Amino acid sequence: MARKIGSRYTANQILGRGSAGTVWLGEGPDGPVAVKLLREDLASDQELVGRFVQERTALLGLEHPRIVSVRDLVVDGNDLALVMDLVRGTDLRTRLERERRLAPEAAVAIVADVADALAAAHAAGVVHRDVKPENVLLDMQGPLGPGGAHPALLTDFGVAKLIDSPKRTRATKIIGTPDYLAPEIVEGLPPRAAVDIYALATVLYELLAGFTPFGGGHLGAVLRRHVTETVVPLPGIPEELWQLIVQCLAKAPASRLRASELASRLREQLPMLAGMPPLDVDEPDAGLSEEEAEDVPPAPVGSGEPVRRRGAVSLVTGAKPDSNRDTHTSMRVPAADELAGGAHGTARAPRAAGVPRPGSARHRAALRRRRITLGVAGVAVAAAVGVGAWLASGSGDDDQPTPPAHSTSAP
């Protein structure tokens, strides 16, 4: 059902739903547009509406070929909407869900495009604060790039900042999607440009591996991992590319690359990635313990069964996956003792497919089978030695009494 958005726009068809609002295919004076209509509870927040109007100039002035431009901001009764360029394509999350993981060349080309977008935004003094696959759009009508990658555009600039009301988040709350939160955000520090670099490096890791480096399990565990865990290497990628990922996932913001540097360095990697197939690594499971996850066999690719995926942790009770899931949700900043305890050893390490993870249920079962096999072999050897000794003693002296039966049994 079509609906009017202000006096200039008509929303005709829903393109996607998210926890922050609904995206519509719309029509404006200059042709088709995308209209992001924010939730009614957000539209009724007068402080947020004021911030919305204050950010108008900054958002409308942010233009770059790799950024989905905001054309207009509409405040009309209960409607609070961003009118944006319409991108004919899909989001990166949809492609990732379909393909499980991307070939390194395509993954790096997409992330380099997003880094270009961040470089332009950061130069204008704008921090995105919610970089993730859902907020990366792939232009299916654009020319194909390295690895057959469609041009990537970053969207939803400013939305996290708009919704991040100081009265709700100062000192005790954080805003964002847990899997992509930089450590300094978890610790309650103000977001700077480096938080976008950390999130983008997390996206690159996810495109290569099929899962995020610190996600999975309880929300508290995810937040602790960001602060205390070291990223586990991915087998099979060039060392130069891996070092870029490690640097951009550094716990210290000052150690990370700037967006322009990251874009340039990533494109330098493209020639050596040409033709490289997607990585073959096992991925951790969502919602299962370490032991339970190891006992569940993975669904074969192409089998039609759902792929077990760790992905982003759901923060909204009863929420279903959508095209913009788990974003802009307030979380309590963990205390120092919470961050310090229980995190070490919780990060799930990728490994070659089929190899059990040390300490896992499958690994322990393999050790038990090995012990049983060795035990049986030991009994057999002992029995053979005992029988051999008895036969030797019996053949050497015919006058010796026949030994009792138990003397030839293995202990």
C-alpha atoms as a printed R data frame, in Angstrom:
    type eleno elety resid chain resno      x       y       z
1   ATOM     1    CA   MET     A     1  0.000   0.000   0.000
2   ATOM     2    CA   ALA     A     2  1.448   3.366  -1.054
3   ATOM     3    CA   ARG     A     3  1.831   6.098   1.559
4   ATOM     4    CA   LYS     A     4  2.822   9.736   1.417
5   ATOM     5    CA   ILE     A     5  6.084  10.783   3.059
6   ATOM     6    CA   GLY     A     6  5.919  14.517   3.553
7   ATOM     7    CA   SER     A     7  4.638  16.535   0.616
8   ATOM     8    CA   ARG     A     8  7.172  15.452  -2.003
9   ATOM     9    CA   TYR     A     9  7.567  11.686  -1.712
10  ATOM    10    CA   THR     A    10  5.467   8.529  -2.018
11  ATOM    11    CA   ALA     A    11  6.559   5.206  -0.541
12  ATOM    12    CA   ASN     A    12  5.263   2.407  -2.765
13  ATOM    13    CA   GLN     A    13  6.853  -0.870  -1.726
14  ATOM    14    CA   ILE     A    14  8.785  -2.234   1.255
15  ATOM    15    CA   LEU     A    15 12.344  -3.237   0.357
16  ATOM    16    CA   GLY     A    16 13.476  -4.343   3.801
17  ATOM    17    CA   ARG     A    17 12.867  -4.088   7.531
18  ATOM    18    CA   GLY     A    18 15.330  -3.443  10.310
19  ATOM    19    CA   SER     A    19 15.376  -2.747  14.020
20  ATOM    20    CA   ALA     A    20 15.764   0.991  13.262
21  ATOM    21    CA   GLY     A    21 12.992   1.213  10.692
22  ATOM    22    CA   THR     A    22 11.700   0.203   7.276
23  ATOM    23    CA   VAL     A    23 13.185   0.896   3.847
24  ATOM    24    CA   TRP     A    24 10.706   1.632   1.066
25  ATOM    25    CA   LEU     A    25 10.979   1.959  -2.670
26  ATOM    26    CA   GLY     A    26  9.685   5.477  -3.229
27  ATOM    27    CA   GLU     A    27  9.088   8.125  -5.827
28  ATOM    28    CA   GLY     A    28 10.118  11.771  -5.636
29  ATOM    29    CA   PRO     A    29 10.208  14.825  -7.897
30  ATOM    30    CA   ASP     A    30 13.411  13.577  -9.551
31  ATOM    31    CA   GLY     A    31 12.466   9.913  -9.898
32  ATOM    32    CA   PRO     A    32 12.860   6.700  -7.832
33  ATOM    33    CA   VAL     A    33 14.359   6.949  -4.353
34  ATOM    34    CA   ALA     A    34 14.859   4.788  -1.280
35  ATOM    35    CA   VAL     A    35 13.020   6.029   1.811
36  ATOM    36    CA   LYS     A    36 14.220   4.881   5.239
37  ATOM    37    CA   LEU     A    37 11.258   5.429   7.552
38  ATOM    38    CA   LEU     A    38 12.374   5.303  11.174
39  ATOM    39    CA   ARG     A    39 10.333   3.572  13.863
40  ATOM    40    CA   GLU     A    40  7.363   5.455  15.314
41  ATOM    41    CA   ASP     A    41  8.833   5.403  18.816
42  ATOM    42    CA   LEU     A    42 11.904   7.152  17.459
43  ATOM    43    CA   ALA     A    43  9.779   9.691  15.589
44  ATOM    44    CA   SER     A    44  7.964  10.539  18.831
45  ATOM    45    CA   ASP     A    45 11.249  11.310  20.622
46  ATOM    46    CA   GLN     A    46 11.417  15.102  20.465
47  ATOM    47    CA   GLU     A    47 15.105  15.206  21.372
48  ATOM    48    CA   LEU     A    48 15.892  12.810  18.550
49  ATOM    49    CA   VAL     A    49 13.835  14.880  16.109
50  ATOM    50    CA   GLY     A    50 15.872  17.924  17.107
51  ATOM    51    CA   ARG     A    51 19.127  16.050  16.538
52  ATOM    52    CA   PHE     A    52 17.733  14.814  13.234
53  ATOM    53    CA   VAL     A    53 17.232  18.391  12.031
54  ATOM    54    CA   GLN     A    54 20.630  19.497  13.376
55  ATOM    55    CA   GLU     A    55 22.399  16.747  11.388
56  ATOM    56    CA   ARG     A    56 20.614  17.667   8.161
57  ATOM    57    CA   THR     A    57 23.414  19.798   6.705
58  ATOM    58    CA   ALA     A    58 26.162  17.261   7.484
59  ATOM    59    CA   LEU     A    59 24.230  14.327   6.023
60  ATOM    60    CA   LEU     A    60 23.101  16.128   2.881
61  ATOM    61    CA   GLY     A    61 26.625  17.342   2.228
62  ATOM    62    CA   LEU     A    62 28.209  13.893   2.296
63  ATOM    63    CA   GLU     A    63 28.686  12.931  -1.355
64  ATOM    64    CA   HIS     A    64 31.004  10.315  -2.843
65  ATOM    65    CA   PRO     A    65 30.668   7.609  -5.543
66  ATOM    66    CA   ARG     A    66 30.935   4.943  -2.842
67  ATOM    67    CA   ILE     A    67 28.389   6.515  -0.480
68  ATOM    68    CA   VAL     A    68 24.617   6.196  -0.777
69  ATOM    69    CA   SER     A    69 23.767   9.884  -0.686
70  ATOM    70    CA   VAL     A    70 21.012  11.287   1.517
71  ATOM    71    CA   ARG     A    71 18.832  13.553  -0.644
72  ATOM    72    CA   ASP     A    72 16.421  14.807   1.978
73  ATOM    73    CA   LEU     A    73 15.308  14.457   5.592
74  ATOM    74    CA   VAL     A    74 11.586  14.499   6.258
75  ATOM    75    CA   VAL     A    75  9.937  15.362   9.568
76  ATOM    76    CA   ASP     A    76  6.170  15.237   9.115
77  ATOM    77    CA   GLY     A    77  3.853  14.358  11.996
78  ATOM    78    CA   ASN     A    78  4.781  10.839  13.077
79  ATOM    79    CA   ASP     A    79  7.031  10.324  10.055
80  ATOM    80    CA   LEU     A    80 10.784  10.658  10.437
81  ATOM    81    CA   ALA     A    81 12.510   9.603   7.215
82  ATOM    82    CA   LEU     A    82 15.730   9.762   5.256
83  ATOM    83    CA   VAL     A    83 15.322   9.963   1.479
84  ATOM    84    CA   MET     A    84 18.319   8.344  -0.208
85  ATOM    85    CA   ASP     A    85 19.640   7.387  -3.619
86  ATOM    86    CA   LEU     A    86 18.120   4.155  -4.887
87  ATOM    87    CA   VAL     A    87 20.736   1.442  -5.481
88  ATOM    88    CA   ARG     A    88 19.615  -1.330  -7.826
89  ATOM    89    CA   GLY     A    89 21.078  -4.365  -6.155
90  ATOM    90    CA   THR     A    90 21.311  -6.160  -2.836
91  ATOM    91    CA   ASP     A    91 23.178  -5.778   0.420
92  ATOM    92    CA   LEU     A    92 26.401  -7.568   1.250
93  ATOM    93    CA   ARG     A    93 24.733  -9.644   3.969
94  ATOM    94    CA   THR     A    94 22.399 -11.193   1.402
95  ATOM    95    CA   ARG     A    95 25.332 -12.189  -0.797
96  ATOM    96    CA   LEU     A    96 27.243 -13.561   2.175
97  ATOM    97    CA   GLU     A    97 24.250 -15.619   3.295
98  ATOM    98    CA   ARG     A    98 23.944 -17.023  -0.220
99  ATOM    99    CA   GLU     A    99 27.621 -17.812  -0.833
100 ATOM   100    CA   ARG     A   100 28.757 -18.517   2.745
101 ATOM   101    CA   ARG     A   101 32.126 -16.849   2.067
102 ATOM   102    CA   LEU     A   102 33.661 -14.885  -0.786
103 ATOM   103    CA   ALA     A   103 36.779 -15.446  -2.841
104 ATOM   104    CA   PRO     A   104 39.586 -13.275  -1.399
105 ATOM   105    CA   GLU     A   105 39.880 -11.095  -4.518
106 ATOM   106    CA   ALA     A   106 36.199 -10.161  -4.487
107 ATOM   107    CA   ALA     A   107 36.178  -9.665  -0.708
108 ATOM   108    CA   VAL     A   108 39.165  -7.323  -0.806
109 ATOM   109    CA   ALA     A   109 37.761  -5.346  -3.768
110 ATOM   110    CA   ILE     A   110 34.461  -4.773  -1.928
111 ATOM   111    CA   VAL     A   111 36.153  -3.730   1.306
112 ATOM   112    CA   ALA     A   112 38.474  -1.360  -0.596
113 ATOM   113    CA   ASP     A   113 35.386   0.382  -2.007
114 ATOM   114    CA   VAL     A   114 33.954   0.755   1.496
115 ATOM   115    CA   ALA     A   115 37.299   2.088   2.755
116 ATOM   116    CA   ASP     A   116 37.099   4.773   0.039
117 ATOM   117    CA   ALA     A   117 33.659   5.735   1.353
118 ATOM   118    CA   LEU     A   118 34.947   5.945   4.917
119 ATOM   119    CA   ALA     A   119 37.918   8.046   3.833
120 ATOM   120    CA   ALA     A   120 35.559  10.634   2.341
121 ATOM   121    CA   ALA     A   121 33.302  10.592   5.390
122 ATOM   122    CA   HIS     A   122 36.143  10.887   7.875
123 ATOM   123    CA   ALA     A   123 37.608  13.783   5.893
124 ATOM   124    CA   ALA     A   124 34.233  15.522   6.337
125 ATOM   125    CA   GLY     A   125 34.271  14.796  10.069
126 ATOM   126    CA   VAL     A   126 31.578  12.084   9.933
127 ATOM   127    CA   VAL     A   127 31.987   8.709  11.684
128 ATOM   128    CA   HIS     A   128 29.667   5.968  10.474
129 ATOM   129    CA   ARG     A   129 29.634   3.923  13.729
130 ATOM   130    CA   ASP     A   130 27.743   0.951  12.314
131 ATOM   131    CA   VAL     A   131 29.800  -0.565   9.493
132 ATOM   132    CA   LYS     A   132 28.575  -4.105   8.765
133 ATOM   133    CA   PRO     A   133 27.476  -6.189   5.742
134 ATOM   134    CA   GLU     A   134 23.861  -5.028   6.084
135 ATOM   135    CA   ASN     A   135 24.960  -1.438   5.478
136 ATOM   136    CA   VAL     A   136 26.993  -2.218   2.352
137 ATOM   137    CA   LEU     A   137 24.979  -2.201  -0.881
138 ATOM   138    CA   LEU     A   138 26.149  -3.878  -4.099
139 ATOM   139    CA   ASP     A   139 25.229  -2.029  -7.293
140 ATOM   140    CA   MET     A   140 24.174  -4.780  -9.690
141 ATOM   141    CA   GLN     A   141 24.000  -2.300 -12.555
142 ATOM   142    CA   GLY     A   142 27.567  -1.087 -12.102
143 ATOM   143    CA   PRO     A   143 30.656  -2.460 -13.900
144 ATOM   144    CA   LEU     A   144 32.228  -5.591 -12.488
145 ATOM   145    CA   GLY     A   145 35.489  -5.115 -10.620
146 ATOM   146    CA   PRO     A   146 38.266  -7.501  -9.529
147 ATOM   147    CA   GLY     A   147 37.012 -10.994  -8.824
148 ATOM   148    CA   GLY     A   148 33.674 -10.169 -10.430
149 ATOM   149    CA   ALA     A   149 32.746  -7.895  -7.530
150 ATOM   150    CA   HIS     A   150 29.961  -5.374  -8.056
151 ATOM   151    CA   PRO     A   151 30.666  -1.801  -6.925
152 ATOM   152    CA   ALA     A   152 30.050  -1.439  -3.182
153 ATOM   153    CA   LEU     A   153 28.401   1.575  -1.569
154 ATOM   154    CA   LEU     A   154 28.153   2.361   2.133
155 ATOM   155    CA   THR     A   155 24.768   3.449   3.451
156 ATOM   156    CA   ASP     A   156 23.098   4.563   6.695
157 ATOM   157    CA   PHE     A   157 25.619   7.285   7.512
158 ATOM   158    CA   GLY     A   158 24.525   9.268  10.522
159 ATOM   159    CA   VAL     A   159 21.707   6.964  11.609
160 ATOM   160    CA   ALA     A   160 23.624   5.530  14.565
161 ATOM   161    CA   LYS     A   161 24.636   9.008  15.660
162 ATOM   162    CA   LEU     A   162 21.083  10.270  15.369
163 ATOM   163    CA   ILE     A   163 19.664   7.465  17.459
164 ATOM   164    CA   ASP     A   164 22.528   7.525  19.971
165 ATOM   165    CA   SER     A   165 20.873   9.988  22.321
166 ATOM   166    CA   PRO     A   166 23.251  11.301  25.011
167 ATOM   167    CA   LYS     A   167 20.675  10.953  27.774
168 ATOM   168    CA   ARG     A   168 20.352   7.230  26.983
169 ATOM   169    CA   THR     A   169 23.986   6.382  26.327
170 ATOM   170    CA   ARG     A   170 26.265   8.620  28.374
171 ATOM   171    CA   ALA     A   171 28.684   6.507  30.460
172 ATOM   172    CA   THR     A   172 26.394   3.505  30.812
173 ATOM   173    CA   LYS     A   173 25.212   2.579  27.310
174 ATOM   174    CA   ILE     A   174 26.727   1.757  23.957
175 ATOM   175    CA   ILE     A   175 25.161   1.687  20.523
176 ATOM   176    CA   GLY     A   176 25.936  -0.678  17.672
177 ATOM   177    CA   THR     A   177 26.046  -4.263  16.481
178 ATOM   178    CA   PRO     A   178 28.068  -6.443  18.902
179 ATOM   179    CA   ASP     A   179 30.156  -8.421  16.414
180 ATOM   180    CA   TYR     A   180 31.616  -5.227  14.908
181 ATOM   181    CA   LEU     A   181 32.152  -3.072  18.015
182 ATOM   182    CA   ALA     A   182 35.651  -1.707  18.549
183 ATOM   183    CA   PRO     A   183 37.168  -2.358  22.003
184 ATOM   184    CA   GLU     A   184 37.132   1.331  22.915
185 ATOM   185    CA   ILE     A   185 33.371   1.433  22.353
186 ATOM   186    CA   VAL     A   186 32.915  -1.568  24.647
187 ATOM   187    CA   GLU     A   187 34.949   0.258  27.295
188 ATOM   188    CA   GLY     A   188 32.722   3.323  27.034
189 ATOM   189    CA   LEU     A   189 35.052   5.681  25.173
190 ATOM   190    CA   PRO     A   190 33.704   8.110  22.551
191 ATOM   191    CA   PRO     A   191 33.694   6.798  18.963
192 ATOM   192    CA   ARG     A   192 36.347   8.164  16.615
193 ATOM   193    CA   ALA     A   193 37.168   7.323  13.000
194 ATOM   194    CA   ALA     A   194 39.204   4.292  14.121
195 ATOM   195    CA   VAL     A   195 36.027   2.459  15.201
196 ATOM   196    CA   ASP     A   196 34.943   2.318  11.555
197 ATOM   197    CA   ILE     A   197 38.300   0.813  10.548
198 ATOM   198    CA   TYR     A   198 37.954  -1.898  13.206
199 ATOM   199    CA   ALA     A   199 34.430  -2.703  12.035
200 ATOM   200    CA   LEU     A   200 35.498  -2.811   8.386
201 ATOM   201    CA   ALA     A   201 38.378  -5.178   9.181
202 ATOM   202    CA   THR     A   202 35.839  -7.372  10.970
203 ATOM   203    CA   VAL     A   203 33.701  -7.346   7.831
204 ATOM   204    CA   LEU     A   204 36.697  -8.378   5.709
205 ATOM   205    CA   TYR     A   205 37.465 -11.240   8.089
206 ATOM   206    CA   GLU     A   206 33.826 -12.315   7.880
207 ATOM   207    CA   LEU     A   207 33.791 -12.223   4.076
208 ATOM   208    CA   LEU     A   208 36.871 -14.457   3.999
209 ATOM   209    CA   ALA     A   209 35.968 -16.849   6.820
210 ATOM   210    CA   GLY     A   210 32.170 -16.865   6.831
211 ATOM   211    CA   PHE     A   211 32.031 -15.731  10.478
212 ATOM   212    CA   THR     A   212 33.239 -12.805  12.549
213 ATOM   213    CA   PRO     A   213 36.446 -13.101  14.607
214 ATOM   214    CA   PHE     A   214 34.969 -12.356  18.030
215 ATOM   215    CA   GLY     A   215 31.246 -13.117  17.673
216 ATOM   216    CA   GLY     A   216 29.165 -16.051  18.835
217 ATOM   217    CA   GLY     A   217 27.523 -17.069  22.068
218 ATOM   218    CA   HIS     A   218 26.436 -14.825  24.916
219 ATOM   219    CA   LEU     A   219 26.536 -11.069  24.384
220 ATOM   220    CA   GLY     A   220 28.843 -10.590  27.362
221 ATOM   221    CA   ALA     A   221 31.321 -13.073  25.898
222 ATOM   222    CA   VAL     A   222 31.298 -11.229  22.570
223 ATOM   223    CA   LEU     A   223 32.060  -7.890  24.254
224 ATOM   224    CA   ARG     A   224 34.840  -9.420  26.362
225 ATOM   225    CA   ARG     A   225 36.490 -10.973  23.320
226 ATOM   226    CA   HIS     A   226 36.727  -7.603  21.602
227 ATOM   227    CA   VAL     A   227 38.655  -6.252  24.587
228 ATOM   228    CA   THR     A   228 40.783  -9.241  25.608
229 ATOM   229    CA   GLU     A   229 41.136 -11.751  22.766
230 ATOM   230    CA   THR     A   230 43.688 -11.826  19.965
231 ATOM   231    CA   VAL     A   231 42.336 -12.503  16.485
232 ATOM   232    CA   VAL     A   232 43.043 -16.055  15.340
233 ATOM   233    CA   PRO     A   233 44.832 -16.420  11.970
234 ATOM   234    CA   LEU     A   234 42.979 -17.562   8.888
235 ATOM   235    CA   PRO     A   235 44.782 -20.341   7.029
236 ATOM   236    CA   GLY     A   236 45.411 -19.895   3.340
237 ATOM   237    CA   ILE     A   237 45.646 -16.132   2.813
238 ATOM   238    CA   PRO     A   238 48.817 -14.185   1.954
239 ATOM   239    CA   GLU     A   239 50.792 -12.963   4.938
240 ATOM   240    CA   GLU     A   240 50.644  -9.344   3.717
241 ATOM   241    CA   LEU     A   241 46.849  -9.397   3.685
242 ATOM   242    CA   TRP     A   242 46.709 -11.039   7.087
243 ATOM   243    CA   GLN     A   243 48.969  -8.371   8.586
244 ATOM   244    CA   LEU     A   244 46.634  -5.672   7.247
245 ATOM   245    CA   ILE     A   245 43.691  -7.340   8.992
246 ATOM   246    CA   VAL     A   246 45.648  -7.706  12.233
247 ATOM   247    CA   GLN     A   247 46.716  -4.065  12.193
248 ATOM   248    CA   CYS     A   248 43.173  -2.832  11.632
249 ATOM   249    CA   LEU     A   249 41.879  -5.088  14.432
250 ATOM   250    CA   ALA     A   250 44.432  -3.723  16.892
251 ATOM   251    CA   LYS     A   251 43.035  -3.011  20.352
252 ATOM   252    CA   ALA     A   252 44.696   0.420  20.382
253 ATOM   253    CA   PRO     A   253 42.875   2.800  17.999
254 ATOM   254    CA   ALA     A   254 46.097   4.666  17.145
255 ATOM   255    CA   SER     A   255 47.631   1.463  15.774
256 ATOM   256    CA   ARG     A   256 45.008   1.065  13.053
257 ATOM   257    CA   LEU     A   257 45.375   2.353   9.512
258 ATOM   258    CA   ARG     A   258 43.448   5.337   8.256
259 ATOM   259    CA   ALA     A   259 40.693   4.607   5.754
260 ATOM   260    CA   SER     A   260 42.601   6.024   2.767
261 ATOM   261    CA   GLU     A   261 45.678   3.972   3.668
262 ATOM   262    CA   LEU     A   262 43.595   0.831   4.043
263 ATOM   263    CA   ALA     A   263 41.960   1.304   0.635
264 ATOM   264    CA   SER     A   264 45.341   1.764  -1.054
265 ATOM   265    CA   ARG     A   265 46.990  -1.175   0.701
266 ATOM   266    CA   LEU     A   266 44.086  -3.484  -0.070
267 ATOM   267    CA   ARG     A   267 44.210  -2.695  -3.782
268 ATOM   268    CA   GLU     A   268 47.918  -3.507  -3.763
269 ATOM   269    CA   GLN     A   269 46.939  -7.033  -2.684
270 ATOM   270    CA   LEU     A   270 44.531  -7.670  -5.567
271 ATOM   271    CA   PRO     A   271 47.036  -9.033  -8.165
272 ATOM   272    CA   MET     A   272 48.250 -11.804  -5.854
273 ATOM   273    CA   LEU     A   273 44.659 -12.767  -4.968
274 ATOM   274    CA   ALA     A   274 43.487 -13.255  -8.557
275 ATOM   275    CA   GLY     A   275 41.953 -16.682  -9.079
276 ATOM   276    CA   MET     A   276 42.249 -17.726  -5.427
277 ATOM   277    CA   PRO     A   277 39.173 -19.766  -4.362
278 ATOM   278    CA   PRO     A   278 37.209 -19.108  -1.154
279 ATOM   279    CA   LEU     A   279 38.955 -20.348   1.985
280 ATOM   280    CA   ASP     A   280 38.163 -23.854   3.223
281 ATOM   281    CA   VAL     A   281 37.793 -23.452   6.981
282 ATOM   282    CA   ASP     A   282 35.310 -24.791   9.501
283 ATOM   283    CA   GLU     A   283 33.145 -22.142  11.103
284 ATOM   284    CA   PRO     A   284 31.917 -21.954  14.702
285 ATOM   285    CA   ASP     A   285 28.244 -22.327  15.542
286 ATOM   286    CA   ALA     A   286 25.737 -19.863  16.980
287 ATOM   287    CA   GLY     A   287 23.724 -20.726  20.056
288 ATOM   288    CA   LEU     A   288 25.705 -23.860  20.963
289 ATOM   289    CA   SER     A   289 28.350 -24.474  23.564
290 ATOM   290    CA   GLU     A   290 31.871 -25.399  22.493
291 ATOM   291    CA   GLU     A   291 31.172 -29.092  23.069
292 ATOM   292    CA   GLU     A   292 27.705 -29.089  21.510
293 ATOM   293    CA   ALA     A   293 28.889 -27.258  18.420
294 ATOM   294    CA   GLU     A   294 31.608 -29.792  17.717
295 ATOM   295    CA   ASP     A   295 29.145 -32.698  17.805
296 ATOM   296    CA   VAL     A   296 26.897 -31.203  15.107
297 ATOM   297    CA   PRO     A   297 28.109 -32.038  11.583
298 ATOM   298    CA   PRO     A   298 28.141 -29.115   9.148
299 ATOM   299    CA   ALA     A   299 25.478 -28.952   6.464
300 ATOM   300    CA   PRO     A   300 27.021 -29.796   3.089
301 ATOM   301    CA   VAL     A   301 27.245 -26.842   0.742
302 ATOM   302    CA   GLY     A   302 24.487 -27.152  -1.851
303 ATOM   303    CA   SER     A   303 22.525 -29.649   0.229
304 ATOM   304    CA   GLY     A   304 19.641 -27.261   0.766
305 ATOM   305    CA   GLU     A   305 20.074 -27.495   4.561
306 ATOM   306    CA   PRO     A   306 20.584 -24.255   6.501
307 ATOM   307    CA   VAL     A   307 24.239 -23.405   7.019
308 ATOM   308    CA   ARG     A   308 25.208 -23.160  10.678
309 ATOM   309    CA   ARG     A   309 26.455 -19.624  11.099
310 ATOM   310    CA   ARG     A   310 27.674 -17.584  14.002
311 ATOM   311    CA   GLY     A   311 26.905 -14.127  12.593
312 ATOM   312    CA   ALA     A   312 25.673 -11.214  14.658
313 ATOM   313    CA   VAL     A   313 24.192 -11.807  18.091
314 ATOM   314    CA   SER     A   314 20.503 -10.989  18.379
315 ATOM   315    CA   LEU     A   315 19.847  -8.190  20.854
316 ATOM   316    CA   VAL     A   316 16.120  -7.839  20.312
317 ATOM   317    CA   THR     A   317 14.044 -10.487  22.083
318 ATOM   318    CA   GLY     A   318 12.095 -12.533  19.550
319 ATOM   319    CA   ALA     A   319 13.599 -10.643  16.628
320 ATOM   320    CA   LYS     A   320 13.793 -12.397  13.277
321 ATOM   321    CA   PRO     A   321 16.690 -11.934  10.858
322 ATOM   322    CA   ASP     A   322 16.162  -9.071   8.458
323 ATOM   323    CA   SER     A   323 18.104  -6.881   6.092
324 ATOM   324    CA   ASN     A   324 19.330  -4.560   8.857
325 ATOM   325    CA   ARG     A   325 19.396  -6.731  11.928
326 ATOM   326    CA   ASP     A   326 20.460  -5.945  15.458
327 ATOM   327    CA   THR     A   327 21.531  -2.359  14.996
328 ATOM   328    CA   HIS     A   328 21.341   0.794  17.100
329 ATOM   329    CA   THR     A   329 20.401  -1.160  20.229
330 ATOM   330    CA   SER     A   330 21.485   0.082  23.649
331 ATOM   331    CA   MET     A   331 23.723  -2.184  25.712
332 ATOM   332    CA   ARG     A   332 25.197  -1.671  29.168
333 ATOM   333    CA   VAL     A   333 28.922  -0.980  29.236
334 ATOM   334    CA   PRO     A   334 30.539  -3.939  31.077
335 ATOM   335    CA   ALA     A   335 32.425  -3.195  34.279
336 ATOM   336    CA   ALA     A   336 36.197  -3.661  34.372
337 ATOM   337    CA   ASP     A   337 35.963  -6.924  36.344
338 ATOM   338    CA   GLU     A   338 33.481  -8.316  33.817
339 ATOM   339    CA   LEU     A   339 35.798  -7.548  30.936
340 ATOM   340    CA   ALA     A   340 38.764  -9.062  32.746
341 ATOM   341    CA   GLY     A   341 37.174 -12.366  33.652
342 ATOM   342    CA   GLY     A   342 36.339 -15.417  31.612
343 ATOM   343    CA   ALA     A   343 37.214 -14.231  28.157
344 ATOM   344    CA   HIS     A   344 40.552 -15.905  27.527
345 ATOM   345    CA   GLY     A   345 40.202 -19.055  25.519
346 ATOM   346    CA   THR     A   346 36.674 -18.297  24.337
347 ATOM   347    CA   ALA     A   347 37.577 -17.124  20.848
348 ATOM   348    CA   ARG     A   348 36.776 -19.810  18.302
349 ATOM   349    CA   ALA     A   349 39.775 -20.600  16.131
350 ATOM   350    CA   PRO     A   350 39.240 -21.371  12.447
351 ATOM   351    CA   ARG     A   351 41.041 -24.467  11.188
352 ATOM   352    CA   ALA     A   352 41.277 -26.671   8.131
353 ATOM   353    CA   ALA     A   353 37.960 -28.357   7.339
354 ATOM   354    CA   GLY     A   354 37.439 -31.700   9.112
355 ATOM   355    CA   VAL     A   355 40.164 -31.164  11.733
356 ATOM   356    CA   PRO     A   356 38.734 -31.308  15.288
357 ATOM   357    CA   ARG     A   357 39.442 -28.307  17.489
358 ATOM   358    CA   PRO     A   358 41.786 -29.062  20.455
359 ATOM   359    CA   GLY     A   359 39.800 -29.464  23.663
360 ATOM   360    CA   SER     A   360 36.500 -29.931  21.839
361 ATOM   361    CA   ALA     A   361 34.125 -32.853  22.275
362 ATOM   362    CA   ARG     A   362 35.213 -34.345  18.952
363 ATOM   363    CA   HIS     A   363 38.860 -33.926  19.892
364 ATOM   364    CA   ARG     A   364 38.315 -35.617  23.278
365 ATOM   365    CA   ALA     A   365 36.336 -38.419  21.654
366 ATOM   366    CA   ALA     A   366 39.214 -38.998  19.245
367 ATOM   367    CA   LEU     A   367 41.620 -39.138  22.196
368 ATOM   368    CA   ARG     A   368 39.343 -41.654  23.968
369 ATOM   369    CA   ARG     A   369 39.214 -43.838  20.865
370 ATOM   370    CA   ARG     A   370 42.975 -43.647  20.623
371 ATOM   371    CA   ARG     A   371 43.383 -44.643  24.286
372 ATOM   372    CA   ILE     A   372 40.988 -47.542  23.834
373 ATOM   373    CA   THR     A   373 42.840 -48.685  20.727
374 ATOM   374    CA   LEU     A   374 46.174 -48.451  22.519
375 ATOM   375    CA   GLY     A   375 44.725 -50.257  25.517
376 ATOM   376    CA   VAL     A   376 43.414 -53.140  23.425
377 ATOM   377    CA   ALA     A   377 46.727 -53.331  21.610
378 ATOM   378    CA   GLY     A   378 48.549 -53.404  24.941
379 ATOM   379    CA   VAL     A   379 46.390 -56.243  26.228
380 ATOM   380    CA   ALA     A   380 47.004 -58.192  23.038
381 ATOM   381    CA   VAL     A   381 50.762 -57.677  23.271
382 ATOM   382    CA   ALA     A   382 50.827 -58.655  26.935
383 ATOM   383    CA   ALA     A   383 48.815 -61.778  26.210
384 ATOM   384    CA   ALA     A   384 51.093 -62.710  23.356
385 ATOM   385    CA   VAL     A   385 54.177 -62.240  25.503
386 ATOM   386    CA   GLY     A   386 52.675 -64.342  28.288
387 ATOM   387    CA   VAL     A   387 51.700 -67.179  25.981
388 ATOM   388    CA   GLY     A   388 55.099 -67.085  24.342
389 ATOM   389    CA   ALA     A   389 56.836 -67.293  27.700
390 ATOM   390    CA   TRP     A   390 54.708 -70.245  28.788
391 ATOM   391    CA   LEU     A   391 55.307 -72.140  25.554
392 ATOM   392    CA   ALA     A   392 59.018 -71.492  25.827
393 ATOM   393    CA   SER     A   393 59.150 -72.759  29.401
394 ATOM   394    CA   GLY     A   394 57.013 -75.783  28.589
395 ATOM   395    CA   SER     A   395 59.089 -76.868  25.570
396 ATOM   396    CA   GLY     A   396 62.361 -76.514  27.482
397 ATOM   397    CA   ASP     A   397 61.446 -78.909  30.369
398 ATOM   398    CA   ASP     A   398 58.891 -81.690  29.898
399 ATOM   399    CA   ASP     A   399 59.003 -82.570  33.611
400 ATOM   400    CA   GLN     A   400 57.651 -79.215  34.724
401 ATOM   401    CA   PRO     A   401 54.041 -79.274  35.909
402 ATOM   402    CA   THR     A   402 51.425 -77.638  33.728
403 ATOM   403    CA   PRO     A   403 51.001 -74.095  34.954
404 ATOM   404    CA   PRO     A   404 47.597 -73.025  36.237
405 ATOM   405    CA   ALA     A   405 45.383 -71.303  33.661
406 ATOM   406    CA   HIS     A   406 45.501 -67.906  35.334
407 ATOM   407    CA   SER     A   407 49.292 -67.671  35.016
408 ATOM   408    CA   THR     A   408 49.060 -67.243  31.244
409 ATOM   409    CA   SER     A   409 46.384 -64.520  31.409
410 ATOM   410    CA   ALA     A   410 47.265 -60.892  30.906
411 ATOM   411    CA   PRO     A   411 47.002 -58.854  34.103
